[in-house]
Amino acid sequence: MLSKSEFGLWFIHKASYAFTGSDQVDLIIERIYQVDELNQDIMDCTDKNNMLGLIQQIRDLNREIQLLVDQLFQVAEYIESGNDSLTQLLNRRYLNTIISCEITFSRKNHTPLSLLAIDADYFKSINGKFGHAAGDLALKFLAEALQKYSQGSDYAFRVGGEEFLLLLVDTDEKRALNIAESIRKYIENGMINSAQGQQFKFTVSIGCVLYDGHPDYQRFLNAADSALYMAKNNGRNRVYMAHQSLNPVAQPLSV
């Protein structure tokens, strides 16, 4: 299904922000779902001639989608204007709007939605011992982990200092926990090399929450913050999901 492909998920969930004010966005989304319907018709088709006709229709729609997307990139201001300069993740500029829209999408389409709140453990100690440049390297490494384990339809934010959010679209509790644990392990097993030749490691704490259907996005954010607090309060270097916790042996940076 084109709507479930990397491109489809990215476009359906992000195009409204990347191409603000463009009427072509709705048209492209409509064409994406038309391709899905034709693919389903092909699966049910038993007549060779009819099947060839359906394939040609899909090719025509794909060409139209490509043309429309090319036009959008030529005329629209892309979302990177809302990026954090250090990590190139999204900053707070679009946070409330994006979460509100994804909550609306989740409620309308009955799809799961998860949120991770991530915080670098003992980050002030990193800056104090190795310098702020080393701290910046740690933040970039954390941003790299968020991008590595998310898909095109997800949203990664740096919301302040060493605090990050990862909004996981069409993601249930099991997948959210797997992603969170993958990020935690990636950071724990990584090694940062500072410009002065020093090496250091650090860990992260992650709070995870599955959207429960409440329309207030602030409640969703608060739930993720509360889960993060529990992860840090229970020893750091762990994932905590709303009354359910993964408990690795904590190995925080010792300084």
Phi and psi restraints in degrees (value plus and minus 20) as a CYANA .aco file:
   2 LEU   PHI     -83.5   -43.5
   2 LEU   PSI     -54.9   -14.9
   3 SER   PHI     -87.0   -47.0
   3 SER   PSI     -41.4    -1.4
   4 LYS   PHI    -121.6   -81.6
   4 LYS   PSI     -19.2    20.8
   5 SER   PHI     -95.1   -55.1
   5 SER   PSI     149.4   189.4
   6 GLU   PHI     -78.0   -38.0
   6 GLU   PSI     -63.5   -23.5
   7 PHE   PHI     -85.1   -45.1
   7 PHE   PSI     -66.5   -26.5
   8 GLY   PHI     -80.9   -40.9
   8 GLY   PSI     -66.5   -26.5
   9 LEU   PHI     -82.8   -42.8
   9 LEU   PSI     -63.5   -23.5
  10 TRP   PHI     -80.7   -40.7
  10 TRP   PSI     -67.1   -27.1
  11 PHE   PHI     -88.8   -48.8
  11 PHE   PSI     -65.2   -25.2
  12 ILE   PHI     -82.8   -42.8
  12 ILE   PSI     -58.0   -18.0
  13 HIS   PHI    -114.7   -74.7
  13 HIS   PSI     -39.1     0.9
  14 LYS   PHI    -140.4  -100.4
  14 LYS   PSI     -36.6     3.4
  15 ALA   PHI     -83.1   -43.1
  15 ALA   PSI     -53.5   -13.5
  16 SER   PHI     -84.5   -44.5
  16 SER   PSI     -43.3    -3.3
  17 TYR   PHI    -113.3   -73.3
  17 TYR   PSI     -57.4   -17.4
  18 ALA   PHI     -89.8   -49.8
  18 ALA   PSI     -52.0   -12.0
  19 PHE   PHI    -146.5  -106.5
  19 PHE   PSI      40.1    80.1
  20 THR   PHI     -77.6   -37.6
  20 THR   PSI     109.9   149.9
  21 GLY   PHI      65.1   105.1
  21 GLY   PSI     -17.0    23.0
  22 SER   PHI    -111.7   -71.7
  22 SER   PSI     109.2   149.2
  23 ASP   PHI     -91.7   -51.7
  23 ASP   PSI     -38.0     2.0
  24 GLN   PHI     -90.9   -50.9
  24 GLN   PSI     -41.1    -1.1
  25 VAL   PHI     -79.7   -39.7
  25 VAL   PSI     -69.9   -29.9
  26 ASP   PHI     -82.4   -42.4
  26 ASP   PSI     -56.8   -16.8
  27 LEU   PHI     -85.5   -45.5
  27 LEU   PSI     -62.5   -22.5
  28 ILE   PHI     -85.1   -45.1
  28 ILE   PSI     -62.7   -22.7
  29 ILE   PHI     -81.8   -41.8
  29 ILE   PSI     -60.3   -20.3
  30 GLU   PHI     -79.7   -39.7
  30 GLU   PSI     -63.3   -23.3
  31 ARG   PHI     -86.2   -46.2
  31 ARG   PSI     -56.4   -16.4
  32 ILE   PHI     -79.5   -39.5
  32 ILE   PSI     -65.7   -25.7
  33 TYR   PHI     -90.4   -50.4
  33 TYR   PSI     -49.4    -9.4
  34 GLN   PHI     -85.4   -45.4
  34 GLN   PSI     -60.0   -20.0
  35 VAL   PHI     -81.0   -41.0
  35 VAL   PSI     -61.9   -21.9
  36 ASP   PHI     -78.5   -38.5
  36 ASP   PSI     -64.8   -24.8
  37 GLU   PHI     -83.8   -43.8
  37 GLU   PSI     -60.6   -20.6
  38 LEU   PHI     -87.8   -47.8
  38 LEU   PSI     -56.9   -16.9
  39 ASN   PHI     -81.7   -41.7
  39 ASN   PSI     -58.5   -18.5
  40 GLN   PHI     -87.1   -47.1
  40 GLN   PSI     -58.5   -18.5
  41 ASP   PHI     -82.9   -42.9
  41 ASP   PSI     -58.2   -18.2
  42 ILE   PHI     -83.3   -43.3
  42 ILE   PSI     -60.2   -20.2
  43 MET   PHI     -82.8   -42.8
  43 MET   PSI     -50.8   -10.8
  44 ASP   PHI    -113.1   -73.1
  44 ASP   PSI     -27.3    12.7
  45 CYS   PHI    -101.8   -61.8
  45 CYS   PSI     117.3   157.3
  46 THR   PHI    -135.8   -95.8
  46 THR   PSI     -27.9    12.1
  47 ASP   PHI    -118.0   -78.0
  47 ASP   PSI     105.1   145.1
  48 LYS   PHI     -81.7   -41.7
  48 LYS   PSI     -63.1   -23.1
  49 ASN   PHI     -85.0   -45.0
  49 ASN   PSI     -62.0   -22.0
  50 ASN   PHI     -83.5   -43.5
  50 ASN   PSI     -58.8   -18.8
  51 MET   PHI     -83.6   -43.6
  51 MET   PSI     -62.2   -22.2
  52 LEU   PHI     -82.0   -42.0
  52 LEU   PSI     -57.7   -17.7
  53 GLY   PHI     -84.9   -44.9
  53 GLY   PSI     -59.9   -19.9
  54 LEU   PHI     -85.5   -45.5
  54 LEU   PSI     -60.6   -20.6
  55 ILE   PHI     -82.2   -42.2
  55 ILE   PSI     -60.4   -20.4
  56 GLN   PHI     -84.9   -44.9
  56 GLN   PSI     -58.6   -18.6
  57 GLN   PHI     -82.4   -42.4
  57 GLN   PSI     -60.1   -20.1
  58 ILE   PHI     -84.3   -44.3
  58 ILE   PSI     -62.3   -22.3
  59 ARG   PHI     -80.7   -40.7
  59 ARG   PSI     -62.0   -22.0
  60 ASP   PHI     -84.0   -44.0
  60 ASP   PSI     -62.5   -22.5
  61 LEU   PHI     -86.1   -46.1
  61 LEU   PSI     -60.0   -20.0
  62 ASN   PHI     -83.0   -43.0
  62 ASN   PSI     -59.8   -19.8
  63 ARG   PHI     -84.7   -44.7
  63 ARG   PSI     -59.6   -19.6
  64 GLU   PHI     -85.5   -45.5
  64 GLU   PSI     -62.9   -22.9
  65 ILE   PHI     -80.3   -40.3
  65 ILE   PSI     -65.1   -25.1
  66 GLN   PHI     -80.6   -40.6
  66 GLN   PSI     -63.8   -23.8
  67 LEU   PHI     -83.3   -43.3
  67 LEU   PSI     -65.0   -25.0
  68 LEU   PHI     -85.1   -45.1
  68 LEU   PSI     -60.7   -20.7
  69 VAL   PHI     -85.1   -45.1
  69 VAL   PSI     -62.1   -22.1
  70 ASP   PHI     -79.3   -39.3
  70 ASP   PSI     -61.4   -21.4
  71 GLN   PHI     -84.8   -44.8
  71 GLN   PSI     -59.7   -19.7
  72 LEU   PHI     -81.3   -41.3
  72 LEU   PSI     -64.9   -24.9
  73 PHE   PHI     -85.4   -45.4
  73 PHE   PSI     -45.7    -5.7
  74 GLN   PHI     -97.3   -57.3
  74 GLN   PSI     -48.2    -8.2
  75 VAL   PHI    -134.9   -94.9
  75 VAL   PSI     -33.8     6.2
  76 ALA   PHI    -119.5   -79.5
  76 ALA   PSI     130.9   170.9
  77 GLU   PHI    -104.7   -64.7
  77 GLU   PSI      99.6   139.6
  78 TYR   PHI     -97.5   -57.5
  78 TYR   PSI     141.6   181.6
  79 ILE   PHI     -86.3   -46.3
  79 ILE   PSI     -30.6     9.4
  80 GLU   PHI     -80.9   -40.9
  80 GLU   PSI     -35.4     4.6
  81 SER   PHI     -84.0   -44.0
  81 SER   PSI     -35.9     4.1
  82 GLY   PHI    -124.7   -84.7
  82 GLY   PSI       3.6    43.6
  83 ASN   PHI    -112.5   -72.5
  83 ASN   PSI     129.8   169.8
  84 ASP   PHI     -92.0   -52.0
  84 ASP   PSI     111.6   151.6
  85 SER   PHI     -87.6   -47.6
  85 SER   PSI     -50.5   -10.5
  86 LEU   PHI     -99.3   -59.3
  86 LEU   PSI     -70.3   -30.3
  87 THR   PHI    -118.7   -78.7
  87 THR   PSI     -35.2     4.8
  88 GLN   PHI      45.9    85.9
  88 GLN   PSI      -7.3    32.7
  89 LEU   PHI    -103.1   -63.1
  89 LEU   PSI     149.4   189.4
  90 LEU   PHI     -85.5   -45.5
  90 LEU   PSI     128.8   168.8
  91 ASN   PHI    -123.2   -83.2
  91 ASN   PSI    -186.4  -146.4
  92 ARG   PHI     -89.2   -49.2
  92 ARG   PSI     -32.8     7.2
  93 ARG   PHI     -73.4   -33.4
  93 ARG   PSI     -62.3   -22.3
  94 TYR   PHI    -125.3   -85.3
  94 TYR   PSI     -17.2    22.8
  95 LEU   PHI     -77.5   -37.5
  95 LEU   PSI     -76.5   -36.5
  96 ASN   PHI     -83.8   -43.8
  96 ASN   PSI     -60.9   -20.9
  97 THR   PHI     -85.0   -45.0
  97 THR   PSI     -65.3   -25.3
  98 ILE   PHI     -86.0   -46.0
  98 ILE   PSI     -66.5   -26.5
  99 ILE   PHI     -84.4   -44.4
  99 ILE   PSI     -60.5   -20.5
 100 SER   PHI     -80.2   -40.2
 100 SER   PSI     -64.8   -24.8
 101 CYS   PHI     -86.7   -46.7
 101 CYS   PSI     -59.3   -19.3
 102 GLU   PHI     -90.9   -50.9
 102 GLU   PSI     -51.3   -11.3
 103 ILE   PHI     -85.2   -45.2
 103 ILE   PSI     -64.0   -24.0
 104 THR   PHI     -80.6   -40.6
 104 THR   PSI     -63.2   -23.2
 105 PHE   PHI     -82.5   -42.5
 105 PHE   PSI     -64.1   -24.1
 106 SER   PHI     -82.9   -42.9
 106 SER   PSI     -63.6   -23.6
 107 ARG   PHI     -86.1   -46.1
 107 ARG   PSI     -59.8   -19.8
 108 LYS   PHI     -91.6   -51.6
 108 LYS   PSI     -59.7   -19.7
 109 ASN   PHI    -123.6   -83.6
 109 ASN   PSI     -19.0    21.0
 110 HIS   PHI      36.7    76.7
 110 HIS   PSI      23.8    63.8
 111 THR   PHI    -128.4   -88.4
 111 THR   PSI     127.9   167.9
 112 PRO   PHI     -91.9   -51.9
 112 PRO   PSI     134.2   174.2
 113 LEU   PHI    -165.8  -125.8
 113 LEU   PSI     110.2   150.2
 114 SER   PHI    -147.5  -107.5
 114 SER   PSI     136.8   176.8
 115 LEU   PHI    -156.6  -116.6
 115 LEU   PSI     110.5   150.5
 116 LEU   PHI    -129.2   -89.2
 116 LEU   PSI     112.5   152.5
 117 ALA   PHI    -129.2   -89.2
 117 ALA   PSI     102.0   142.0
 118 ILE   PHI    -141.0  -101.0
 118 ILE   PSI     116.8   156.8
 119 ASP   PHI    -157.9  -117.9
 119 ASP   PSI     112.7   152.7
 120 ALA   PHI     -93.2   -53.2
 120 ALA   PSI     106.3   146.3
 121 ASP   PHI     -92.1   -52.1
 121 ASP   PSI     117.0   157.0
 122 TYR   PHI      31.9    71.9
 122 TYR   PSI      21.5    61.5
 123 PHE   PHI     -85.3   -45.3
 123 PHE   PSI     -55.9   -15.9
 124 LYS   PHI     -81.5   -41.5
 124 LYS   PSI     -51.6   -11.6
 125 SER   PHI     -88.1   -48.1
 125 SER   PSI     -54.0   -14.0
 126 ILE   PHI     -83.6   -43.6
 126 ILE   PSI     -68.1   -28.1
 127 ASN   PHI     -82.5   -42.5
 127 ASN   PSI     -59.1   -19.1
 128 GLY   PHI     -88.8   -48.8
 128 GLY   PSI     -57.8   -17.8
 129 LYS   PHI    -109.3   -69.3
 129 LYS   PSI     -58.3   -18.3
 130 PHE   PHI    -131.9   -91.9
 130 PHE   PSI     -30.0    10.0
 131 GLY   PHI      79.5   119.5
 131 GLY   PSI     140.7   180.7
 132 HIS   PHI     -87.8   -47.8
 132 HIS   PSI     -49.9    -9.9
 133 ALA   PHI     -83.5   -43.5
 133 ALA   PSI     -58.7   -18.7
 134 ALA   PHI     -87.1   -47.1
 134 ALA   PSI     -58.1   -18.1
 135 GLY   PHI     -80.4   -40.4
 135 GLY   PSI     -59.5   -19.5
 136 ASP   PHI     -83.0   -43.0
 136 ASP   PSI     -58.8   -18.8
 137 LEU   PHI     -82.7   -42.7
 137 LEU   PSI     -58.9   -18.9
 138 ALA   PHI     -84.2   -44.2
 138 ALA   PSI     -62.3   -22.3
 139 LEU   PHI     -85.3   -45.3
 139 LEU   PSI     -58.8   -18.8
 140 LYS   PHI     -84.8   -44.8
 140 LYS   PSI     -58.5   -18.5
 141 PHE   PHI     -85.1   -45.1
 141 PHE   PSI     -60.0   -20.0
 142 LEU   PHI     -85.3   -45.3
 142 LEU   PSI     -62.5   -22.5
 143 ALA   PHI     -80.9   -40.9
 143 ALA   PSI     -58.7   -18.7
 144 GLU   PHI     -80.0   -40.0
 144 GLU   PSI     -60.8   -20.8
 145 ALA   PHI     -85.2   -45.2
 145 ALA   PSI     -61.0   -21.0
 146 LEU   PHI     -83.4   -43.4
 146 LEU   PSI     -61.1   -21.1
 147 GLN   PHI     -90.3   -50.3
 147 GLN   PSI     -54.5   -14.5
 148 LYS   PHI     -84.7   -44.7
 148 LYS   PSI     -58.8   -18.8
 149 TYR   PHI    -124.8   -84.8
 149 TYR   PSI      -9.2    30.8
 150 SER   PHI    -131.1   -91.1
 150 SER   PSI     146.9   186.9
 151 GLN   PHI    -130.2   -90.2
 151 GLN   PSI     154.7   194.7
 152 GLY   PHI     -80.3   -40.3
 152 GLY   PSI     -45.9    -5.9
 153 SER   PHI    -106.8   -66.8
 153 SER   PSI     -28.4    11.6
 154 ASP   PHI    -103.5   -63.5
 154 ASP   PSI     145.7   185.7
 155 TYR   PHI    -147.5  -107.5
 155 TYR   PSI     104.3   144.3
 156 ALA   PHI    -131.0   -91.0
 156 ALA   PSI     108.6   148.6
 157 PHE   PHI    -142.8  -102.8
 157 PHE   PSI     122.3   162.3
 158 ARG   PHI    -122.0   -82.0
 158 ARG   PSI      93.3   133.3
 159 VAL   PHI    -119.5   -79.5
 159 VAL   PSI     -24.2    15.8
 160 GLY   PHI     133.7   173.7
 160 GLY   PSI     111.0   151.0
 161 GLY   PHI      34.0    74.0
 161 GLY   PSI    -140.5  -100.5
 162 GLU   PHI    -119.9   -79.9
 162 GLU   PSI      -0.9    39.1
 163 GLU   PHI    -123.4   -83.4
 163 GLU   PSI     112.1   152.1
 164 PHE   PHI    -152.6  -112.6
 164 PHE   PSI     136.3   176.3
 165 LEU   PHI    -149.2  -109.2
 165 LEU   PSI     123.4   163.4
 166 LEU   PHI    -149.4  -109.4
 166 LEU   PSI      91.2   131.2
 167 LEU   PHI    -111.8   -71.8
 167 LEU   PSI      98.0   138.0
 168 LEU   PHI    -125.2   -85.2
 168 LEU   PSI      87.1   127.1
 169 VAL   PHI     -98.7   -58.7
 169 VAL   PSI     121.3   161.3
 170 ASP   PHI      32.7    72.7
 170 ASP   PSI      25.1    65.1
 171 THR   PHI    -149.2  -109.2
 171 THR   PSI     102.9   142.9
 172 ASP   PHI    -107.5   -67.5
 172 ASP   PSI    -198.6  -158.6
 173 GLU   PHI     -81.0   -41.0
 173 GLU   PSI     -62.6   -22.6
 174 LYS   PHI     -82.5   -42.5
 174 LYS   PSI     -67.9   -27.9
 175 ARG   PHI     -87.2   -47.2
 175 ARG   PSI     -59.2   -19.2
 176 ALA   PHI     -80.7   -40.7
 176 ALA   PSI     -63.6   -23.6
 177 LEU   PHI     -85.5   -45.5
 177 LEU   PSI     -59.4   -19.4
 178 ASN   PHI     -83.6   -43.6
 178 ASN   PSI     -62.3   -22.3
 179 ILE   PHI     -84.7   -44.7
 179 ILE   PSI     -65.6   -25.6
 180 ALA   PHI     -80.2   -40.2
 180 ALA   PSI     -63.9   -23.9
 181 GLU   PHI     -88.5   -48.5
 181 GLU   PSI     -54.6   -14.6
 182 SER   PHI     -84.0   -44.0
 182 SER   PSI     -62.0   -22.0
 183 ILE   PHI     -83.6   -43.6
 183 ILE   PSI     -65.2   -25.2
 184 ARG   PHI     -79.2   -39.2
 184 ARG   PSI     -66.0   -26.0
 185 LYS   PHI     -87.2   -47.2
 185 LYS   PSI     -58.8   -18.8
 186 TYR   PHI     -79.8   -39.8
 186 TYR   PSI     -64.2   -24.2
 187 ILE   PHI     -89.2   -49.2
 187 ILE   PSI     -65.5   -25.5
 188 GLU   PHI     -79.2   -39.2
 188 GLU   PSI     -56.6   -16.6
 189 ASN   PHI    -110.2   -70.2
 189 ASN   PSI     -24.6    15.4
 190 GLY   PHI    -101.6   -61.6
 190 GLY   PSI     144.2   184.2
 191 MET   PHI    -153.4  -113.4
 191 MET   PSI     107.8   147.8
 192 ILE   PHI    -119.5   -79.5
 192 ILE   PSI     111.3   151.3
 193 ASN   PHI    -127.9   -87.9
 193 ASN   PSI      93.4   133.4
 194 SER   PHI     -98.2   -58.2
 194 SER   PSI     145.7   185.7
 195 ALA   PHI     -85.2   -45.2
 195 ALA   PSI     -42.6    -2.6
 196 GLN   PHI    -107.7   -67.7
 196 GLN   PSI     -13.5    26.5
 197 GLY   PHI      65.9   105.9
 197 GLY   PSI     -14.3    25.7
 198 GLN   PHI    -105.2   -65.2
 198 GLN   PSI     128.3   168.3
 199 GLN   PHI    -136.9   -96.9
 199 GLN   PSI     122.4   162.4
 200 PHE   PHI    -173.5  -133.5
 200 PHE   PSI     140.8   180.8
 201 LYS   PHI    -141.7  -101.7
 201 LYS   PSI     140.4   180.4
 202 PHE   PHI    -170.3  -130.3
 202 PHE   PSI     152.9   192.9
 203 THR   PHI    -150.1  -110.1
 203 THR   PSI     150.6   190.6
 204 VAL   PHI    -151.2  -111.2
 204 VAL   PSI     132.7   172.7
 205 SER   PHI    -129.5   -89.5
 205 SER   PSI     122.3   162.3
 206 ILE   PHI    -154.3  -114.3
 206 ILE   PSI     106.5   146.5
 207 GLY   PHI    -122.1   -82.1
 207 GLY   PSI     116.1   156.1
 208 CYS   PHI    -149.0  -109.0
 208 CYS   PSI     116.3   156.3
 209 VAL   PHI    -161.5  -121.5
 209 VAL   PSI     120.8   160.8
 210 LEU   PHI    -117.3   -77.3
 210 LEU   PSI     111.3   151.3
 211 TYR   PHI     -79.8   -39.8
 211 TYR   PSI     112.4   152.4
 212 ASP   PHI    -124.9   -84.9
 212 ASP   PSI     -13.3    26.7
 213 GLY   PHI      79.7   119.7
 213 GLY   PSI     -27.0    13.0
 214 HIS   PHI     -92.9   -52.9
 214 HIS   PSI     115.6   155.6
 215 PRO   PHI     -93.3   -53.3
 215 PRO   PSI     -34.3     5.7
 216 ASP   PHI    -102.8   -62.8
 216 ASP   PSI      91.6   131.6
 217 TYR   PHI     -85.3   -45.3
 217 TYR   PSI     -49.7    -9.7
 218 GLN   PHI     -85.0   -45.0
 218 GLN   PSI     -53.4   -13.4
 219 ARG   PHI     -84.1   -44.1
 219 ARG   PSI     -58.6   -18.6
 220 PHE   PHI     -83.7   -43.7
 220 PHE   PSI     -66.4   -26.4
 221 LEU   PHI     -82.6   -42.6
 221 LEU   PSI     -63.0   -23.0
 222 ASN   PHI     -83.4   -43.4
 222 ASN   PSI     -56.3   -16.3
 223 ALA   PHI     -84.9   -44.9
 223 ALA   PSI     -60.9   -20.9
 224 ALA   PHI     -85.7   -45.7
 224 ALA   PSI     -60.6   -20.6
 225 ASP   PHI     -82.3   -42.3
 225 ASP   PSI     -60.3   -20.3
 226 SER   PHI     -85.2   -45.2
 226 SER   PSI     -60.5   -20.5
 227 ALA   PHI     -84.8   -44.8
 227 ALA   PSI     -58.7   -18.7
 228 LEU   PHI     -83.2   -43.2
 228 LEU   PSI     -61.9   -21.9
 229 TYR   PHI     -79.2   -39.2
 229 TYR   PSI     -60.9   -20.9
 230 MET   PHI     -85.3   -45.3
 230 MET   PSI     -60.0   -20.0
 231 ALA   PHI     -81.9   -41.9
 231 ALA   PSI     -62.8   -22.8
 232 LYS   PHI     -92.5   -52.5
 232 LYS   PSI     -58.8   -18.8
 233 ASN   PHI     -89.7   -49.7
 233 ASN   PSI     -42.3    -2.3
 234 ASN   PHI    -118.6   -78.6
 234 ASN   PSI      -0.4    39.6
 235 GLY   PHI     100.8   140.8
 235 GLY   PSI     -26.3    13.7
 236 ARG   PHI      46.0    86.0
 236 ARG   PSI     155.4   195.4
 237 ASN   PHI      30.6    70.6
 237 ASN   PSI      31.1    71.1
 238 ARG   PHI    -177.4  -137.4
 238 ARG   PSI     145.5   185.5
 239 VAL   PHI    -128.0   -88.0
 239 VAL   PSI     114.2   154.2
 240 TYR   PHI    -149.2  -109.2
 240 TYR   PSI     107.2   147.2
 241 MET   PHI    -143.8  -103.8
 241 MET   PSI      83.5   123.5
 242 ALA   PHI      12.7    52.7
 242 ALA   PSI      58.2    98.2
 243 HIS   PHI      52.3    92.3
 243 HIS   PSI     -18.0    22.0
 244 GLN   PHI    -148.5  -108.5
 244 GLN   PSI     106.3   146.3
 245 SER   PHI    -147.1  -107.1
 245 SER   PSI     122.1   162.1
 246 LEU   PHI    -116.6   -76.6
 246 LEU   PSI     111.0   151.0
 247 ASN   PHI    -142.5  -102.5
 247 ASN   PSI      57.1    97.1
 248 PRO   PHI     -92.0   -52.0
 248 PRO   PSI     145.5   185.5
 249 VAL   PHI     -89.8   -49.8
 249 VAL   PSI     101.7   141.7
 250 ALA   PHI     -90.2   -50.2
 250 ALA   PSI     113.4   153.4
 251 GLN   PHI    -154.0  -114.0
 251 GLN   PSI      45.4    85.4
 252 PRO   PHI     -88.3   -48.3
 252 PRO   PSI     139.1   179.1
 253 LEU   PHI     -81.5   -41.5
 253 LEU   PSI     110.6   150.6
 254 SER   PHI    -126.0   -86.0
 254 SER   PSI      99.0   139.0
